[in-house]
Amino acid sequence: MLDALKGLFNSSGFGALYNAEEPFEYFGIKSSFDFGTIIMLLVACLLFYLAIVKKFEPLLLIPIAFGMLLVNIPGPIGDSVYHSDIFINPTGHIDWAALGEGGGLIDYLYLGVKLGIYPPLIFLGVGAMTDFKPLIANPKSLLLGAAAQLGVFAAFFGAIMLGFSISEAASIGIIGGADGPTAIYVTKTLAPNLLGAIAIAAYSYMALVPFIQPPIMKAFTSKKERQIVMGQLRTVSKTEEIIFPIVVALVVSIILPSSAALVGMLMLGNLLKVCGVAERLSKTAQNELMNIVTILLGVSVGATASAANFLKTQTLLIIVLGLCAFAVATFGGVIFGKLMCFITRGKINPLIGSAGVSAVPMAARVSQTVGQKENPANFLLMHAMGPNVAGVIGSAVAAGVFLAMFS
């Protein structure tokens, strides 16, 4: 009877948490007890708390947290849903034989990440939900979106200085663009071993934009600058709205073919929205398709964050670098906003520069909130949307540059 109970315990997930013959090792600490798995389950619960209770990016963090929960369940359950060695191996290619023989559910879902399918589809939905009129009405705001990409390159060089390879540094740098799908798109090609850490850092910091940006915005602008009221944007014609996505997709794809998938899908989604003859397709891209792909992407990416892959010193470095990237991106946008304010003799409120990160529309709302606290008559939202959507394009272009140079 005792032997039967012992066998039952050893075959359960509880038994899998203890192995005296082959100790577990995390952060250089060896132990017969798998404390790393417990830590990851607690991290998953923390993400559930932030998403459900605090409402931080719930549509993204809930699927990611659940994927993390599944893959870290001790015992055969966690081992059966996702097998990282199918995708991360010495050949650098998918082990199709292993996938066919013993692939789990998330192994098959992860193909959409590995083959670069999910991120462009997310961009299709984003394009269908995005209003480019503020950018078209004020093309100068494109410069603010470009200035905010300073965070990408600051994190890139910082990662190299900390000992990461060039490919890993490029993937970490994209966190500074505040664009989760773009970070995933680059990382799945250049550094798939870091996908879980980078995706979680990117989406977590996107959710924390309202807390990260305001102190930086206030530190580098004066009260007088924050009170500047900007003039009303000009009216954009329907013809301009239709021509814009076609021209941007054409020009960017010619100059930087590696960005064509992301920018092309972004502009296709926007064209479906503004053309006026494809309302059904536009609504599908905004709702059903976007929701389905978000679930599949989140669960797949969350499943890469197993204790063995996630609990490493480099994960802590990635989290720190990601925070620095967001801070530098905000700083770059605000400083360039101050420069434009000086050149235009006070016609541009530098607060809209912080919206140059591509967290749409959250960063634009932060600019509006900070500006309105200083001047209740100030309405910066539409002005901030220009740099905000420019940041989406800018992060995709930065991703294309890295892929062209290092893939």
GUGUSE-506709 format. One line per field, with one value per residue (C-alpha): residue number from 1; z negated, x, y negated. Coordinates in nm, 2 decimals. Last residue first. Layout:
! GUGUSE-506709
nr: c(NUM	...)
pz: c(Z	...)
px: c(X	...)
py: c(Y	...)
***
This chain:
! GUGUSE-506709
nr: c(407	406	405	404	403	402	401	400	399	398	397	396	395	394	393	392	391	390	389	388	387	386	385	384	383	382	381	380	379	378	377	376	375	374	373	372	371	370	369	368	367	366	365	364	363	362	361	360	359	358	357	356	355	354	353	352	351	350	349	348	347	346	345	344	343	342	341	340	339	338	337	336	335	334	333	332	331	330	329	328	327	326	325	324	323	322	321	320	319	318	317	316	315	314	313	312	311	310	309	308	307	306	305	304	303	302	301	300	299	298	297	296	295	294	293	292	291	290	289	288	287	286	285	284	283	282	281	280	279	278	277	276	275	274	273	272	271	270	269	268	267	266	265	264	263	262	261	260	259	258	257	256	255	254	253	252	251	250	249	248	247	246	245	244	243	242	241	240	239	238	237	236	235	234	233	232	231	230	229	228	227	226	225	224	223	222	221	220	219	218	217	216	215	214	213	212	211	210	209	208	207	206	205	204	203	202	201	200	199	198	197	196	195	194	193	192	191	190	189	188	187	186	185	184	183	182	181	180	179	178	177	176	175	174	173	172	171	170	169	168	167	166	165	164	163	162	161	160	159	158	157	156	155	154	153	152	151	150	149	148	147	146	145	144	143	142	141	140	139	138	137	136	135	134	133	132	131	130	129	128	127	126	125	124	123	122	121	120	119	118	117	116	115	114	113	112	111	110	109	108	107	106	105	104	103	102	101	100	99	98	97	96	95	94	93	92	91	90	89	88	87	86	85	84	83	82	81	80	79	78	77	76	75	74	73	72	71	70	69	68	67	66	65	64	63	62	61	60	59	58	57	56	55	54	53	52	51	50	49	48	47	46	45	44	43	42	41	40	39	38	37	36	35	34	33	32	31	30	29	28	27	26	25	24	23	22	21	20	19	18	17	16	15	14	13	12	11	10	9	8	7	6	5	4	3	2	1)
pz: c(3.97	3.85	4.08	4.26	3.95	3.75	4.01	4.05	3.67	3.68	3.97	3.77	3.46	3.67	3.83	3.48	3.36	3.64	3.50	3.16	3.31	3.48	3.20	2.97	3.17	3.14	2.77	2.69	2.55	2.32	2.15	1.81	1.83	1.62	1.55	1.91	2.04	1.82	1.92	2.29	2.31	2.12	2.36	2.66	2.49	2.44	2.80	2.92	2.74	3.04	2.86	3.01	2.75	2.54	2.81	2.75	2.42	2.62	2.69	3.04	3.13	2.89	3.13	3.40	3.37	2.99	2.97	3.23	3.00	2.70	2.89	2.98	2.61	2.53	2.79	2.69	2.32	2.38	2.58	2.31	2.04	2.24	2.33	1.96	1.85	2.12	2.02	1.66	1.77	2.01	1.74	1.51	1.79	1.85	1.49	1.57	1.45	1.79	2.00	1.73	1.54	1.86	2.03	2.38	2.30	2.25	2.61	2.74	2.51	2.60	2.98	2.99	2.78	2.97	3.30	3.21	3.09	3.39	3.63	3.47	3.39	3.58	3.88	3.90	3.88	4.16	4.38	4.33	4.40	4.73	4.95	4.75	4.83	4.48	4.28	4.54	4.62	4.25	4.23	4.55	4.41	4.10	4.31	4.54	4.25	4.07	4.37	4.57	4.30	4.44	4.78	4.65	4.92	5.16	4.88	4.70	5.02	5.13	4.79	4.72	5.06	5.03	4.67	4.75	5.08	4.91	4.63	4.87	5.10	4.80	4.72	4.40	4.21	4.06	3.70	3.44	3.28	2.99	2.63	2.45	2.07	2.06	2.20	1.93	1.66	1.79	1.96	1.89	1.54	1.62	1.91	1.73	1.43	1.66	1.87	1.65	1.46	1.75	1.97	1.72	1.95	2.23	1.97	1.91	2.28	2.36	2.06	2.11	2.48	2.41	2.13	2.33	2.66	2.52	2.67	3.00	3.05	3.41	3.58	3.30	3.15	3.44	3.48	3.10	3.05	3.34	3.18	2.84	2.96	2.70	2.94	2.66	2.65	2.99	2.83	2.66	3.00	3.15	2.84	2.89	3.25	3.16	2.88	2.52	2.31	2.10	2.34	2.63	2.43	2.37	2.74	2.83	2.53	2.65	3.01	2.93	2.69	2.95	3.14	2.97	3.22	3.51	3.37	3.31	3.67	3.80	3.61	3.88	4.11	3.93	4.11	4.23	3.89	3.72	4.00	3.94	3.74	3.62	3.57	3.91	3.89	3.55	3.69	3.97	3.73	3.53	3.85	3.91	3.55	3.58	3.90	3.85	3.90	3.54	3.40	3.60	3.54	3.17	3.20	3.31	3.02	2.80	2.85	2.80	3.05	3.01	3.35	3.59	3.40	3.35	3.73	3.81	3.60	3.67	3.78	3.60	3.65	3.30	3.14	3.04	3.22	3.14	2.83	2.68	2.63	2.53	2.41	2.29	2.05	1.84	1.81	1.75	1.42	1.28	1.43	1.57	1.93	1.84	1.61	1.86	2.13	1.89	1.81	2.17	2.24	1.95	2.02	2.37	2.34	1.98	2.07	1.70	1.56	1.19	1.08	1.39	1.58	1.28	1.08	1.36	1.42	1.05	1.08	1.37	1.16	0.88	1.11	1.23	0.88	0.80	1.11	1.00	0.66	0.81	0.49	0.51	0.52	0.71	0.72	1.02	1.11	1.13	1.10	1.03	0.88	1.07	0.82	0.54	0.77	0.62	0.79	1.02	0.72	0.67	1.04	0.99	1.09	0.78	0.56	0.71	0.68	0.32	0.26	0.43	0.23	-0.10	0.00)
px: c(1.94	2.17	2.16	1.83	1.65	1.78	1.68	1.34	1.28	1.37	1.12	0.85	0.93	0.91	0.57	0.42	0.60	0.44	0.11	0.19	0.37	0.04	-0.18	-0.03	-0.19	-0.53	-0.49	-0.35	-0.65	-0.55	-0.82	-0.75	-0.39	-0.13	-0.34	-0.46	-0.10	-0.03	-0.35	-0.33	0.03	-0.07	-0.36	-0.12	0.10	-0.21	-0.33	-0.13	0.19	0.41	0.65	0.64	0.38	0.65	0.69	0.34	0.46	0.68	0.38	0.42	0.35	0.61	0.84	0.82	1.20	1.18	0.88	1.04	1.35	1.13	0.95	1.29	1.37	1.03	1.06	1.42	1.33	1.03	1.25	1.52	1.27	1.13	1.47	1.59	1.29	1.37	1.73	1.63	1.40	1.66	1.92	1.69	1.64	2.01	2.06	1.85	1.51	1.33	1.44	1.46	1.15	0.94	0.86	0.82	0.46	0.37	0.46	0.22	-0.06	-0.03	0.00	-0.30	-0.52	-0.41	-0.47	-0.83	-0.90	-0.75	-0.93	-1.27	-1.25	-1.05	-0.97	-1.33	-1.46	-1.23	-1.33	-1.70	-1.65	-1.47	-1.61	-1.53	-1.16	-1.07	-1.09	-0.97	-0.68	-0.58	-0.57	-0.36	-0.13	-0.05	-0.02	0.23	0.43	0.47	0.53	0.73	0.98	1.24	1.20	1.35	1.36	1.11	0.88	0.89	0.79	0.51	0.35	0.37	0.22	-0.07	-0.14	-0.15	-0.35	-0.67	-0.66	-0.54	-0.84	-1.08	-0.95	-0.77	-0.91	-0.64	-0.53	-0.65	-0.39	-0.17	-0.22	0.11	0.07	0.34	0.59	0.51	0.54	0.89	0.98	1.25	1.14	0.77	0.79	1.02	0.79	0.49	0.63	0.68	0.35	0.11	0.34	0.31	0.10	0.35	0.62	0.45	0.40	0.77	0.91	0.68	0.78	1.15	1.16	0.96	1.14	1.50	1.58	1.43	1.71	1.72	1.42	1.16	1.31	1.23	0.86	0.82	0.95	0.73	0.42	0.50	0.55	0.69	0.98	1.22	1.15	1.31	1.65	1.63	1.59	1.89	2.10	2.02	2.14	2.45	2.54	2.48	2.77	2.65	2.81	2.61	2.29	2.36	2.42	2.08	1.90	2.02	1.93	1.57	1.53	1.63	1.32	1.14	1.31	1.15	0.80	0.88	1.00	0.67	0.50	0.62	0.36	0.08	-0.25	-0.13	-0.01	-0.34	-0.54	-0.37	-0.66	-0.58	-0.82	-0.78	-0.40	-0.39	-0.59	-0.34	-0.06	-0.18	-0.19	0.18	0.27	0.09	0.24	0.62	0.69	0.81	0.51	0.24	0.43	0.37	0.02	0.15	0.39	0.11	-0.10	0.19	0.43	0.53	0.58	0.50	0.69	0.99	1.01	0.95	1.25	1.21	1.53	1.84	2.03	2.16	1.81	1.55	1.22	1.16	1.39	1.13	0.87	0.53	0.21	0.34	0.61	0.38	0.13	0.39	0.51	0.51	0.28	0.52	0.41	0.04	0.09	0.32	0.05	-0.21	0.00	0.05	-0.32	-0.42	-0.14	-0.25	-0.63	-0.57	-0.33	-0.31	-0.66	-0.54	-0.75	-0.77	-0.44	-0.22	-0.35	-0.32	0.04	0.11	-0.04	0.20	0.49	0.38	0.38	0.72	0.86	0.71	0.88	1.21	1.19	1.23	1.36	1.68	1.86	2.14	2.18	2.36	2.06	1.85	1.97	1.76	1.94	1.97	1.97	1.77	1.48	1.18	0.91	0.82	0.67	0.41	0.32	0.21	0.40	0.61	0.31	0.13	0.44	0.47	0.10	0.15	0.47	0.28	0.00)
py: c(-3.80	-4.08	-4.38	-4.33	-4.21	-4.51	-4.76	-4.60	-4.62	-4.99	-5.04	-4.86	-5.08	-5.39	-5.30	-5.25	-5.56	-5.76	-5.64	-5.80	-6.11	-6.20	-6.08	-6.35	-6.63	-6.45	-6.41	-6.75	-6.93	-7.21	-7.41	-7.24	-7.37	-7.20	-6.89	-6.90	-6.86	-6.56	-6.38	-6.46	-6.34	-6.02	-5.97	-5.98	-5.72	-5.49	-5.51	-5.33	-5.23	-5.31	-5.55	-5.89	-5.99	-6.15	-6.41	-6.53	-6.69	-6.93	-7.15	-7.29	-7.65	-7.80	-7.98	-7.71	-7.64	-7.64	-7.41	-7.19	-7.16	-7.10	-6.82	-6.67	-6.66	-6.51	-6.23	-6.14	-6.14	-5.91	-5.67	-5.69	-5.59	-5.31	-5.18	-5.21	-4.99	-4.74	-4.73	-4.65	-4.37	-4.24	-4.24	-4.04	-3.79	-3.77	-3.65	-3.34	-3.23	-3.25	-2.95	-2.68	-2.82	-2.81	-3.14	-3.01	-2.92	-3.29	-3.35	-3.08	-3.18	-3.55	-3.49	-3.25	-3.49	-3.80	-3.62	-3.54	-3.89	-4.07	-3.84	-3.88	-4.25	-4.51	-4.28	-4.16	-4.52	-4.63	-4.33	-4.41	-4.78	-4.72	-5.00	-5.31	-5.33	-5.44	-5.12	-4.87	-5.11	-5.12	-4.74	-4.73	-4.99	-4.79	-4.47	-4.64	-4.80	-4.46	-4.24	-4.50	-4.58	-4.34	-4.51	-4.84	-5.11	-4.96	-4.83	-5.17	-5.36	-5.12	-5.07	-5.45	-5.54	-5.30	-5.39	-5.77	-5.76	-5.66	-5.92	-6.19	-6.12	-6.14	-6.49	-6.59	-6.89	-7.10	-7.05	-7.30	-7.52	-7.40	-7.52	-7.55	-7.48	-7.21	-7.46	-7.71	-7.45	-7.37	-7.04	-6.78	-6.66	-6.68	-6.44	-6.20	-6.18	-6.14	-5.85	-5.55	-5.54	-5.59	-5.37	-5.08	-4.85	-4.90	-4.81	-4.48	-4.41	-4.46	-4.29	-3.98	-3.97	-4.01	-3.74	-3.49	-3.54	-3.52	-3.18	-3.29	-3.54	-3.68	-3.53	-3.50	-3.81	-4.04	-3.95	-3.93	-4.28	-4.40	-4.24	-4.40	-4.76	-5.00	-5.09	-5.05	-4.68	-4.67	-4.71	-4.36	-4.20	-4.39	-4.31	-3.94	-3.95	-4.15	-3.90	-4.01	-4.10	-4.40	-4.65	-4.48	-4.52	-4.89	-4.94	-4.80	-4.96	-5.30	-5.21	-5.13	-5.42	-5.66	-5.54	-5.83	-6.07	-5.89	-5.94	-6.30	-6.34	-6.20	-6.48	-6.71	-6.55	-6.74	-6.68	-6.34	-6.24	-6.36	-6.18	-5.84	-5.70	-5.35	-5.06	-4.90	-4.95	-4.78	-4.48	-4.44	-4.49	-4.20	-3.99	-4.10	-3.98	-3.64	-3.49	-3.51	-3.15	-3.10	-3.29	-3.12	-2.79	-2.85	-2.73	-2.39	-2.36	-2.50	-2.19	-1.94	-1.80	-1.43	-1.27	-1.55	-1.81	-1.58	-1.52	-1.89	-2.00	-2.37	-2.53	-2.68	-2.36	-2.36	-2.36	-2.61	-2.53	-2.16	-2.20	-2.44	-2.16	-2.30	-2.13	-1.79	-1.89	-2.11	-1.83	-1.56	-1.70	-2.04	-2.30	-2.56	-2.53	-2.58	-2.88	-3.06	-3.01	-3.14	-3.45	-3.54	-3.49	-3.72	-3.97	-4.07	-4.14	-4.25	-4.54	-4.65	-4.61	-4.64	-4.35	-4.13	-4.21	-4.30	-4.01	-3.76	-3.88	-3.82	-3.47	-3.40	-3.53	-3.30	-3.00	-3.11	-3.12	-2.77	-2.63	-2.78	-2.62	-2.28	-2.11	-1.91	-2.25	-2.42	-2.80	-2.94	-3.17	-2.86	-2.50	-2.18	-1.89	-1.56	-1.27	-1.44	-1.52	-1.69	-1.91	-1.62	-1.44	-1.71	-1.69	-1.34	-1.02	-1.03	-1.07	-0.77	-0.56	-0.65	-0.57	-0.23	-0.16	-0.24	0.00)
***
